[in-house]
Amino acid sequence: MTEAEWAACHDPRQLLDYHRMKRDPRRLRLLAVACARLIPPTALPPQLGPVIDVAERFADGTAPRAEFLAARRLVRAAGRRTSEYTLAHRVLGWLADDSLEGQSMAITVTRDLSGPGGAAAECDLTRCAFGNPFRTITFDPVWRTEAVVGLATGVAADRAFDRLPVLADALEDAGCADADVLGHCRGPGPHALCCWVVDGVLGKSAQSGT
């Protein structure tokens, strides 16, 4: 795959294979959750919508394993109670599974529930999560001013991706002139909780230089 093909790809399975995401369990889980958030609420089984939030918090280390296991039991119980075990049940089951293969399945199958643009949106989310694999970006410690770190922390805590352009301004004020970093923050999205720029600022990314 060339850089141009990577940027234009609309098949999430190809990007999954290219990025070898199983090497980063946290990022894979958070990407699976971001893809699941593309599913219209009306397509989710009743009472199971909160499973997505639990899976996201567990992946990011803010939900205890007991809560995660309770969400898994909820999905399985709902599947036993219904005569029709839908694709949405399967996606939520994969999110609440320890298997990284299950997370990959959730990512690649969600596009069948998220409408005509689902596959393209999942690819955009994958690029948001992993950045450009053809370019190595080191986050200069000088960029991590109090304002920059505070903004990145708020974006992550509140899932407030609308603040990313403000983060770009703060990074620029701190001396960042990297077109990829600034362009990603000012781009249209969609964005995942494991956004490579936010993670880079917070020192959670392989591209963070930490």
MODELLER restraints for C-alpha pairs under 7 A, 6 or more apart:
rsr = mdl.restraints
at = mdl.atoms
rsr.add(forms.Gaussian(group=physical.xy_distance, feature=features.Distance(at['CA:3:A'], at['CA:134:A']), mean=6.39, stdev=0.5))
rsr.add(forms.Gaussian(group=physical.xy_distance, feature=features.Distance(at['CA:9:A'], at['CA:123:A']), mean=6.92, stdev=0.5))
rsr.add(forms.Gaussian(group=physical.xy_distance, feature=features.Distance(at['CA:10:A'], at['CA:119:A']), mean=5.85, stdev=0.5))
rsr.add(forms.Gaussian(group=physical.xy_distance, feature=features.Distance(at['CA:10:A'], at['CA:120:A']), mean=4.68, stdev=0.5))
rsr.add(forms.Gaussian(group=physical.xy_distance, feature=features.Distance(at['CA:10:A'], at['CA:123:A']), mean=5.87, stdev=0.5))
rsr.add(forms.Gaussian(group=physical.xy_distance, feature=features.Distance(at['CA:11:A'], at['CA:119:A']), mean=6.06, stdev=0.5))
rsr.add(forms.Gaussian(group=physical.xy_distance, feature=features.Distance(at['CA:11:A'], at['CA:123:A']), mean=6.65, stdev=0.5))
rsr.add(forms.Gaussian(group=physical.xy_distance, feature=features.Distance(at['CA:12:A'], at['CA:108:A']), mean=6.21, stdev=0.5))
rsr.add(forms.Gaussian(group=physical.xy_distance, feature=features.Distance(at['CA:12:A'], at['CA:119:A']), mean=6.33, stdev=0.5))
rsr.add(forms.Gaussian(group=physical.xy_distance, feature=features.Distance(at['CA:12:A'], at['CA:122:A']), mean=6.13, stdev=0.5))
rsr.add(forms.Gaussian(group=physical.xy_distance, feature=features.Distance(at['CA:12:A'], at['CA:123:A']), mean=5.12, stdev=0.5))
rsr.add(forms.Gaussian(group=physical.xy_distance, feature=features.Distance(at['CA:13:A'], at['CA:108:A']), mean=6.04, stdev=0.5))
rsr.add(forms.Gaussian(group=physical.xy_distance, feature=features.Distance(at['CA:21:A'], at['CA:28:A']), mean=6.00, stdev=0.5))
rsr.add(forms.Gaussian(group=physical.xy_distance, feature=features.Distance(at['CA:22:A'], at['CA:28:A']), mean=6.80, stdev=0.5))
rsr.add(forms.Gaussian(group=physical.xy_distance, feature=features.Distance(at['CA:22:A'], at['CA:100:A']), mean=6.67, stdev=0.5))
rsr.add(forms.Gaussian(group=physical.xy_distance, feature=features.Distance(at['CA:25:A'], at['CA:100:A']), mean=6.89, stdev=0.5))
rsr.add(forms.Gaussian(group=physical.xy_distance, feature=features.Distance(at['CA:26:A'], at['CA:59:A']), mean=5.58, stdev=0.5))
rsr.add(forms.Gaussian(group=physical.xy_distance, feature=features.Distance(at['CA:26:A'], at['CA:60:A']), mean=6.72, stdev=0.5))
rsr.add(forms.Gaussian(group=physical.xy_distance, feature=features.Distance(at['CA:27:A'], at['CA:129:A']), mean=6.93, stdev=0.5))
rsr.add(forms.Gaussian(group=physical.xy_distance, feature=features.Distance(at['CA:27:A'], at['CA:194:A']), mean=6.07, stdev=0.5))
rsr.add(forms.Gaussian(group=physical.xy_distance, feature=features.Distance(at['CA:28:A'], at['CA:103:A']), mean=6.75, stdev=0.5))
rsr.add(forms.Gaussian(group=physical.xy_distance, feature=features.Distance(at['CA:29:A'], at['CA:59:A']), mean=5.83, stdev=0.5))
rsr.add(forms.Gaussian(group=physical.xy_distance, feature=features.Distance(at['CA:29:A'], at['CA:103:A']), mean=5.97, stdev=0.5))
rsr.add(forms.Gaussian(group=physical.xy_distance, feature=features.Distance(at['CA:30:A'], at['CA:56:A']), mean=5.93, stdev=0.5))
rsr.add(forms.Gaussian(group=physical.xy_distance, feature=features.Distance(at['CA:30:A'], at['CA:59:A']), mean=6.12, stdev=0.5))
rsr.add(forms.Gaussian(group=physical.xy_distance, feature=features.Distance(at['CA:30:A'], at['CA:193:A']), mean=6.53, stdev=0.5))
rsr.add(forms.Gaussian(group=physical.xy_distance, feature=features.Distance(at['CA:30:A'], at['CA:194:A']), mean=6.25, stdev=0.5))
rsr.add(forms.Gaussian(group=physical.xy_distance, feature=features.Distance(at['CA:31:A'], at['CA:126:A']), mean=6.78, stdev=0.5))
rsr.add(forms.Gaussian(group=physical.xy_distance, feature=features.Distance(at['CA:31:A'], at['CA:129:A']), mean=6.76, stdev=0.5))
rsr.add(forms.Gaussian(group=physical.xy_distance, feature=features.Distance(at['CA:31:A'], at['CA:192:A']), mean=6.44, stdev=0.5))
rsr.add(forms.Gaussian(group=physical.xy_distance, feature=features.Distance(at['CA:32:A'], at['CA:103:A']), mean=5.74, stdev=0.5))
rsr.add(forms.Gaussian(group=physical.xy_distance, feature=features.Distance(at['CA:32:A'], at['CA:106:A']), mean=5.94, stdev=0.5))
rsr.add(forms.Gaussian(group=physical.xy_distance, feature=features.Distance(at['CA:32:A'], at['CA:107:A']), mean=5.01, stdev=0.5))
rsr.add(forms.Gaussian(group=physical.xy_distance, feature=features.Distance(at['CA:33:A'], at['CA:52:A']), mean=6.27, stdev=0.5))
rsr.add(forms.Gaussian(group=physical.xy_distance, feature=features.Distance(at['CA:33:A'], at['CA:55:A']), mean=6.96, stdev=0.5))
rsr.add(forms.Gaussian(group=physical.xy_distance, feature=features.Distance(at['CA:33:A'], at['CA:56:A']), mean=5.96, stdev=0.5))
rsr.add(forms.Gaussian(group=physical.xy_distance, feature=features.Distance(at['CA:34:A'], at['CA:192:A']), mean=5.50, stdev=0.5))
rsr.add(forms.Gaussian(group=physical.xy_distance, feature=features.Distance(at['CA:35:A'], at['CA:107:A']), mean=5.98, stdev=0.5))
rsr.add(forms.Gaussian(group=physical.xy_distance, feature=features.Distance(at['CA:35:A'], at['CA:110:A']), mean=6.53, stdev=0.5))
rsr.add(forms.Gaussian(group=physical.xy_distance, feature=features.Distance(at['CA:35:A'], at['CA:122:A']), mean=5.89, stdev=0.5))
rsr.add(forms.Gaussian(group=physical.xy_distance, feature=features.Distance(at['CA:36:A'], at['CA:110:A']), mean=6.19, stdev=0.5))
rsr.add(forms.Gaussian(group=physical.xy_distance, feature=features.Distance(at['CA:38:A'], at['CA:114:A']), mean=5.49, stdev=0.5))
rsr.add(forms.Gaussian(group=physical.xy_distance, feature=features.Distance(at['CA:39:A'], at['CA:113:A']), mean=5.78, stdev=0.5))
rsr.add(forms.Gaussian(group=physical.xy_distance, feature=features.Distance(at['CA:39:A'], at['CA:114:A']), mean=4.59, stdev=0.5))
rsr.add(forms.Gaussian(group=physical.xy_distance, feature=features.Distance(at['CA:40:A'], at['CA:114:A']), mean=6.55, stdev=0.5))
rsr.add(forms.Gaussian(group=physical.xy_distance, feature=features.Distance(at['CA:44:A'], at['CA:88:A']), mean=5.87, stdev=0.5))
rsr.add(forms.Gaussian(group=physical.xy_distance, feature=features.Distance(at['CA:45:A'], at['CA:88:A']), mean=6.85, stdev=0.5))
rsr.add(forms.Gaussian(group=physical.xy_distance, feature=features.Distance(at['CA:45:A'], at['CA:89:A']), mean=6.76, stdev=0.5))
rsr.add(forms.Gaussian(group=physical.xy_distance, feature=features.Distance(at['CA:48:A'], at['CA:75:A']), mean=6.88, stdev=0.5))
rsr.add(forms.Gaussian(group=physical.xy_distance, feature=features.Distance(at['CA:51:A'], at['CA:71:A']), mean=5.69, stdev=0.5))
rsr.add(forms.Gaussian(group=physical.xy_distance, feature=features.Distance(at['CA:51:A'], at['CA:92:A']), mean=6.90, stdev=0.5))
rsr.add(forms.Gaussian(group=physical.xy_distance, feature=features.Distance(at['CA:54:A'], at['CA:63:A']), mean=6.75, stdev=0.5))
rsr.add(forms.Gaussian(group=physical.xy_distance, feature=features.Distance(at['CA:54:A'], at['CA:68:A']), mean=6.21, stdev=0.5))
rsr.add(forms.Gaussian(group=physical.xy_distance, feature=features.Distance(at['CA:55:A'], at['CA:68:A']), mean=6.54, stdev=0.5))
rsr.add(forms.Gaussian(group=physical.xy_distance, feature=features.Distance(at['CA:55:A'], at['CA:95:A']), mean=6.20, stdev=0.5))
rsr.add(forms.Gaussian(group=physical.xy_distance, feature=features.Distance(at['CA:55:A'], at['CA:96:A']), mean=6.19, stdev=0.5))
rsr.add(forms.Gaussian(group=physical.xy_distance, feature=features.Distance(at['CA:57:A'], at['CA:63:A']), mean=5.05, stdev=0.5))
rsr.add(forms.Gaussian(group=physical.xy_distance, feature=features.Distance(at['CA:58:A'], at['CA:64:A']), mean=6.54, stdev=0.5))
rsr.add(forms.Gaussian(group=physical.xy_distance, feature=features.Distance(at['CA:58:A'], at['CA:65:A']), mean=6.98, stdev=0.5))
rsr.add(forms.Gaussian(group=physical.xy_distance, feature=features.Distance(at['CA:58:A'], at['CA:68:A']), mean=6.48, stdev=0.5))
rsr.add(forms.Gaussian(group=physical.xy_distance, feature=features.Distance(at['CA:68:A'], at['CA:96:A']), mean=6.75, stdev=0.5))
rsr.add(forms.Gaussian(group=physical.xy_distance, feature=features.Distance(at['CA:71:A'], at['CA:96:A']), mean=6.60, stdev=0.5))
rsr.add(forms.Gaussian(group=physical.xy_distance, feature=features.Distance(at['CA:72:A'], at['CA:93:A']), mean=6.66, stdev=0.5))
rsr.add(forms.Gaussian(group=physical.xy_distance, feature=features.Distance(at['CA:72:A'], at['CA:96:A']), mean=5.00, stdev=0.5))
rsr.add(forms.Gaussian(group=physical.xy_distance, feature=features.Distance(at['CA:75:A'], at['CA:89:A']), mean=6.98, stdev=0.5))
rsr.add(forms.Gaussian(group=physical.xy_distance, feature=features.Distance(at['CA:75:A'], at['CA:92:A']), mean=6.91, stdev=0.5))
rsr.add(forms.Gaussian(group=physical.xy_distance, feature=features.Distance(at['CA:75:A'], at['CA:93:A']), mean=6.00, stdev=0.5))
rsr.add(forms.Gaussian(group=physical.xy_distance, feature=features.Distance(at['CA:79:A'], at['CA:85:A']), mean=5.67, stdev=0.5))
rsr.add(forms.Gaussian(group=physical.xy_distance, feature=features.Distance(at['CA:79:A'], at['CA:89:A']), mean=6.78, stdev=0.5))
rsr.add(forms.Gaussian(group=physical.xy_distance, feature=features.Distance(at['CA:91:A'], at['CA:106:A']), mean=5.03, stdev=0.5))
rsr.add(forms.Gaussian(group=physical.xy_distance, feature=features.Distance(at['CA:91:A'], at['CA:110:A']), mean=6.82, stdev=0.5))
rsr.add(forms.Gaussian(group=physical.xy_distance, feature=features.Distance(at['CA:94:A'], at['CA:102:A']), mean=4.70, stdev=0.5))
rsr.add(forms.Gaussian(group=physical.xy_distance, feature=features.Distance(at['CA:94:A'], at['CA:103:A']), mean=5.82, stdev=0.5))
rsr.add(forms.Gaussian(group=physical.xy_distance, feature=features.Distance(at['CA:94:A'], at['CA:106:A']), mean=5.82, stdev=0.5))
rsr.add(forms.Gaussian(group=physical.xy_distance, feature=features.Distance(at['CA:95:A'], at['CA:102:A']), mean=6.98, stdev=0.5))
rsr.add(forms.Gaussian(group=physical.xy_distance, feature=features.Distance(at['CA:95:A'], at['CA:103:A']), mean=5.93, stdev=0.5))
rsr.add(forms.Gaussian(group=physical.xy_distance, feature=features.Distance(at['CA:95:A'], at['CA:106:A']), mean=6.65, stdev=0.5))
rsr.add(forms.Gaussian(group=physical.xy_distance, feature=features.Distance(at['CA:111:A'], at['CA:118:A']), mean=4.52, stdev=0.5))
rsr.add(forms.Gaussian(group=physical.xy_distance, feature=features.Distance(at['CA:111:A'], at['CA:119:A']), mean=5.13, stdev=0.5))
rsr.add(forms.Gaussian(group=physical.xy_distance, feature=features.Distance(at['CA:121:A'], at['CA:190:A']), mean=6.95, stdev=0.5))
rsr.add(forms.Gaussian(group=physical.xy_distance, feature=features.Distance(at['CA:124:A'], at['CA:190:A']), mean=6.48, stdev=0.5))
rsr.add(forms.Gaussian(group=physical.xy_distance, feature=features.Distance(at['CA:125:A'], at['CA:190:A']), mean=6.03, stdev=0.5))
rsr.add(forms.Gaussian(group=physical.xy_distance, feature=features.Distance(at['CA:125:A'], at['CA:191:A']), mean=5.75, stdev=0.5))
rsr.add(forms.Gaussian(group=physical.xy_distance, feature=features.Distance(at['CA:125:A'], at['CA:192:A']), mean=5.93, stdev=0.5))
rsr.add(forms.Gaussian(group=physical.xy_distance, feature=features.Distance(at['CA:128:A'], at['CA:191:A']), mean=5.83, stdev=0.5))
rsr.add(forms.Gaussian(group=physical.xy_distance, feature=features.Distance(at['CA:128:A'], at['CA:192:A']), mean=6.41, stdev=0.5))
rsr.add(forms.Gaussian(group=physical.xy_distance, feature=features.Distance(at['CA:128:A'], at['CA:195:A']), mean=5.17, stdev=0.5))
rsr.add(forms.Gaussian(group=physical.xy_distance, feature=features.Distance(at['CA:128:A'], at['CA:196:A']), mean=6.07, stdev=0.5))
rsr.add(forms.Gaussian(group=physical.xy_distance, feature=features.Distance(at['CA:129:A'], at['CA:192:A']), mean=6.22, stdev=0.5))
rsr.add(forms.Gaussian(group=physical.xy_distance, feature=features.Distance(at['CA:129:A'], at['CA:194:A']), mean=5.29, stdev=0.5))
rsr.add(forms.Gaussian(group=physical.xy_distance, feature=features.Distance(at['CA:129:A'], at['CA:195:A']), mean=4.64, stdev=0.5))
rsr.add(forms.Gaussian(group=physical.xy_distance, feature=features.Distance(at['CA:129:A'], at['CA:196:A']), mean=5.18, stdev=0.5))
rsr.add(forms.Gaussian(group=physical.xy_distance, feature=features.Distance(at['CA:130:A'], at['CA:196:A']), mean=5.70, stdev=0.5))
rsr.add(forms.Gaussian(group=physical.xy_distance, feature=features.Distance(at['CA:131:A'], at['CA:196:A']), mean=5.68, stdev=0.5))
rsr.add(forms.Gaussian(group=physical.xy_distance, feature=features.Distance(at['CA:136:A'], at['CA:207:A']), mean=6.61, stdev=0.5))
rsr.add(forms.Gaussian(group=physical.xy_distance, feature=features.Distance(at['CA:137:A'], at['CA:207:A']), mean=5.65, stdev=0.5))
rsr.add(forms.Gaussian(group=physical.xy_distance, feature=features.Distance(at['CA:138:A'], at['CA:207:A']), mean=5.64, stdev=0.5))
rsr.add(forms.Gaussian(group=physical.xy_distance, feature=features.Distance(at['CA:138:A'], at['CA:208:A']), mean=5.51, stdev=0.5))
rsr.add(forms.Gaussian(group=physical.xy_distance, feature=features.Distance(at['CA:138:A'], at['CA:209:A']), mean=4.93, stdev=0.5))
rsr.add(forms.Gaussian(group=physical.xy_distance, feature=features.Distance(at['CA:139:A'], at['CA:200:A']), mean=6.33, stdev=0.5))
rsr.add(forms.Gaussian(group=physical.xy_distance, feature=features.Distance(at['CA:139:A'], at['CA:201:A']), mean=6.73, stdev=0.5))
rsr.add(forms.Gaussian(group=physical.xy_distance, feature=features.Distance(at['CA:139:A'], at['CA:208:A']), mean=4.99, stdev=0.5))
rsr.add(forms.Gaussian(group=physical.xy_distance, feature=features.Distance(at['CA:139:A'], at['CA:209:A']), mean=5.72, stdev=0.5))
rsr.add(forms.Gaussian(group=physical.xy_distance, feature=features.Distance(at['CA:142:A'], at['CA:174:A']), mean=6.86, stdev=0.5))
rsr.add(forms.Gaussian(group=physical.xy_distance, feature=features.Distance(at['CA:143:A'], at['CA:171:A']), mean=5.99, stdev=0.5))
rsr.add(forms.Gaussian(group=physical.xy_distance, feature=features.Distance(at['CA:143:A'], at['CA:174:A']), mean=5.01, stdev=0.5))
rsr.add(forms.Gaussian(group=physical.xy_distance, feature=features.Distance(at['CA:143:A'], at['CA:175:A']), mean=6.27, stdev=0.5))
rsr.add(forms.Gaussian(group=physical.xy_distance, feature=features.Distance(at['CA:143:A'], at['CA:176:A']), mean=6.28, stdev=0.5))
rsr.add(forms.Gaussian(group=physical.xy_distance, feature=features.Distance(at['CA:144:A'], at['CA:201:A']), mean=6.40, stdev=0.5))
rsr.add(forms.Gaussian(group=physical.xy_distance, feature=features.Distance(at['CA:145:A'], at['CA:174:A']), mean=6.73, stdev=0.5))
rsr.add(forms.Gaussian(group=physical.xy_distance, feature=features.Distance(at['CA:147:A'], at['CA:170:A']), mean=6.72, stdev=0.5))
rsr.add(forms.Gaussian(group=physical.xy_distance, feature=features.Distance(at['CA:148:A'], at['CA:167:A']), mean=6.32, stdev=0.5))
rsr.add(forms.Gaussian(group=physical.xy_distance, feature=features.Distance(at['CA:148:A'], at['CA:170:A']), mean=5.64, stdev=0.5))
rsr.add(forms.Gaussian(group=physical.xy_distance, feature=features.Distance(at['CA:148:A'], at['CA:171:A']), mean=6.14, stdev=0.5))
rsr.add(forms.Gaussian(group=physical.xy_distance, feature=features.Distance(at['CA:149:A'], at['CA:201:A']), mean=6.53, stdev=0.5))
rsr.add(forms.Gaussian(group=physical.xy_distance, feature=features.Distance(at['CA:149:A'], at['CA:202:A']), mean=6.67, stdev=0.5))
rsr.add(forms.Gaussian(group=physical.xy_distance, feature=features.Distance(at['CA:151:A'], at['CA:167:A']), mean=6.02, stdev=0.5))
rsr.add(forms.Gaussian(group=physical.xy_distance, feature=features.Distance(at['CA:152:A'], at['CA:167:A']), mean=6.83, stdev=0.5))
rsr.add(forms.Gaussian(group=physical.xy_distance, feature=features.Distance(at['CA:152:A'], at['CA:198:A']), mean=5.46, stdev=0.5))
rsr.add(forms.Gaussian(group=physical.xy_distance, feature=features.Distance(at['CA:152:A'], at['CA:201:A']), mean=6.84, stdev=0.5))
rsr.add(forms.Gaussian(group=physical.xy_distance, feature=features.Distance(at['CA:155:A'], at['CA:161:A']), mean=5.96, stdev=0.5))
rsr.add(forms.Gaussian(group=physical.xy_distance, feature=features.Distance(at['CA:155:A'], at['CA:163:A']), mean=6.56, stdev=0.5))
rsr.add(forms.Gaussian(group=physical.xy_distance, feature=features.Distance(at['CA:156:A'], at['CA:193:A']), mean=6.11, stdev=0.5))
rsr.add(forms.Gaussian(group=physical.xy_distance, feature=features.Distance(at['CA:159:A'], at['CA:193:A']), mean=6.48, stdev=0.5))
rsr.add(forms.Gaussian(group=physical.xy_distance, feature=features.Distance(at['CA:161:A'], at['CA:191:A']), mean=6.71, stdev=0.5))
rsr.add(forms.Gaussian(group=physical.xy_distance, feature=features.Distance(at['CA:164:A'], at['CA:185:A']), mean=4.90, stdev=0.5))
rsr.add(forms.Gaussian(group=physical.xy_distance, feature=features.Distance(at['CA:164:A'], at['CA:186:A']), mean=6.58, stdev=0.5))
rsr.add(forms.Gaussian(group=physical.xy_distance, feature=features.Distance(at['CA:165:A'], at['CA:185:A']), mean=5.30, stdev=0.5))
rsr.add(forms.Gaussian(group=physical.xy_distance, feature=features.Distance(at['CA:165:A'], at['CA:186:A']), mean=4.77, stdev=0.5))
rsr.add(forms.Gaussian(group=physical.xy_distance, feature=features.Distance(at['CA:168:A'], at['CA:182:A']), mean=5.22, stdev=0.5))
rsr.add(forms.Gaussian(group=physical.xy_distance, feature=features.Distance(at['CA:168:A'], at['CA:185:A']), mean=5.67, stdev=0.5))
rsr.add(forms.Gaussian(group=physical.xy_distance, feature=features.Distance(at['CA:168:A'], at['CA:186:A']), mean=6.81, stdev=0.5))
rsr.add(forms.Gaussian(group=physical.xy_distance, feature=features.Distance(at['CA:181:A'], at['CA:197:A']), mean=6.34, stdev=0.5))
rsr.add(forms.Gaussian(group=physical.xy_distance, feature=features.Distance(at['CA:196:A'], at['CA:205:A']), mean=6.59, stdev=0.5))
rsr.add(forms.Gaussian(group=physical.xy_distance, feature=features.Distance(at['CA:199:A'], at['CA:205:A']), mean=5.22, stdev=0.5))
rsr.add(forms.Gaussian(group=physical.xy_distance, feature=features.Distance(at['CA:200:A'], at['CA:207:A']), mean=6.17, stdev=0.5))
rsr.add(forms.Gaussian(group=physical.xy_distance, feature=features.Distance(at['CA:200:A'], at['CA:208:A']), mean=4.25, stdev=0.5))
rsr.add(forms.Gaussian(group=physical.xy_distance, feature=features.Distance(at['CA:201:A'], at['CA:208:A']), mean=6.72, stdev=0.5))
rsr.add(forms.Gaussian(group=physical.xy_distance, feature=features.Distance(at['CA:203:A'], at['CA:210:A']), mean=6.08, stdev=0.5))
